[in-house]
Amino acid sequence: MENKPTKRKIVASRHLATPSGWPLSEFEFGLIVAYNGFSRWVNRCMAASGHPTLSTLEILVLHNINHRDRGKRLSDVCFMLNIEDAHTVNYAIKKLIKNGLVAGEKSGKEMLYSPTEEGADLCNIYRDVREQCLIESLSTDADQLSEIAATLRTMSGIYDQAARAASSL
């Protein structure tokens, strides 16, 4: 009989991995390393696209503002990216404006942000680099990837609800 090695659970914080909490601790560790890998990827992809100085948040904000070819309010960007701290997004927008990638236009009492031509072009270059370096090497089944995305969105809601509960303690 062959001795199979015991499958070890990989967690970032053993002290949080209670008997009922092991699966969530494994998920959280996966989320941590996936986020950091994603962040590194986004930065390297943008550097290869011609803008090596943009932060991860600035890149995500630029893509969100470019999304669907319509102006976005600060609150729209915060909502879509699930960011509570609006001042960090506002600062990112100001840096994107300074870099000539985003422009703001007053609409009533609000400011609507849109990509400049340079910002839209940069998003297209980013897409091309993404296709070449990431999409072509992706071997995951499309349906499986969609299921993972749905699970992440569900977990986001669960974490948001837990955050509200923790705020009331």
N, C-alpha and C positions, 0 to 999 in steps of 0.2 A: 504494500500500500504506500502510495506516494504522500509525503508530507507537503501539504499546501501551506504556503506562508499565510499567516493571519492578515486579513485585510485591515489595515490601520486607518483610523479616522484622522483626517488632517484638519487641524483647527489652528487658529491664530492665538486664541486665548483659552488654554485648557481650564483655567479657573471659571470660565463661563459655561463650559460644556457639562452641564448637569446630565443625569441619566436621560431625562426627557428632552434635553436641549442639544444633544449631540448633532442631530441632523441640521438644525438651524445654525449651529456653530460651524459645521462644515460648509454650509451654504454661505455664511458670512465671510469665511476665509476665501472661498472661491470668488465672492463678490469683490473683496479687497484686492486680490491679485488681478482680477479681470479689470477692475476700474483703473488700477495703476498701469497695466499693460495697455489698456485703451487710451489712457491719457498720454502715455509715451508715444503710441502710434499716431494719435491726432497731431501731436507736436512735430513728429518726424515727417508726417505726410505734408503738413503745412510748410515745413522747412523746404521739403523737396518741391513744393509748389511756388516757392519764392518769397515766403514771409517767415523767416526763422525766429522772429522775436515775439510772435503772438503767443499768449498763454492759452492753456486749454480752454478756460472759460471764454476768452475772447473769440476763439475759433468756434466754439459751440454757439455763442451768441451771433456771430456773423452768419453761420449756416442757418440759424433760426430766423434771422431777419431776412435772409435771402429766400426762405421757404415760401412758396406759393405766390411770389411776385406781388405782394401787397404790403403796405406799410404796417409796422407793428408798434404798439405802445410798449413802454417799459413793462407795464403789468402783463401784457400778452407774453412777452419773452420770459418773464419770471414764471408765469403760470405754466407755459409749455415745457420749460426746463425744470420745473418743480423746485425753484429756488426761492426760499423765503426771504433771504437777505438782498433786498432790491438795490441797496447801495453798491454792492459788488457788481451787479449787472450794469447799473448806471455807469460805474467807473469803466467797465469793459467797453460800453458803448462810446464813452468819451474818447477812449484810446483808439477805437476803430475809426471814429470821426477824424481824429488827429492824423491817423495813417491814411486817410482818404478812401477808406473802404466802405464807410456808412455815412449817410447824410440824414439830417433831421429836418422835418417840415412841420410847422405849426398847423394844427387842425382844431379850430376852436380853442379850448383851453389846454388841449393835449398836444404832445409832440409825437409824430409818427416817424419811425425810422425805416429807411430802405437802403439797400446796398447801392453804392455808386456803381458806375460801369466797371471800374477797376475791381470793386468788391465782388460783383457778379462774375466777372472773368476769373478772379482768383478761386471762387467756389467751383467753377467749371474745370480749372486746372487741377484743383484738389480732387474732384471727381475722377479725372483721368488717371491721376497717380493712384488713387484708391482702387480703381479698376485693375490697373497693372500690378500693383503690389499686394493687394489684399483679396479682392474678389476672385482673381484667377487662381489663387492658392487655397481658397475656401473649399473644403471637401464635405462640409456638413450639408445634409439634405435640407432643402428649402422649407419643407413642412416642419421638420424638427427645429430649425432655427426660429420659425414663427411661434412654435410652442414655447420655446425658451423665452422669447420676447414677451409672450403673454404672461408667463410665470413671473418674469421680472416686474412687469406692470402690476400684477396682483400683489407681489411682495412689497412694492412701493406703497400701495394703499395700506397694507397691513402695518408697515413701519410708520406711515403717517398717522394712522389711528393710535398706534402705541405711543408715539410722540405726544399726541394730544392727551392721552391718558396719563403719561408721565408728568406732563405740565400741570395736571390737576392734583398731584400728590403733595 
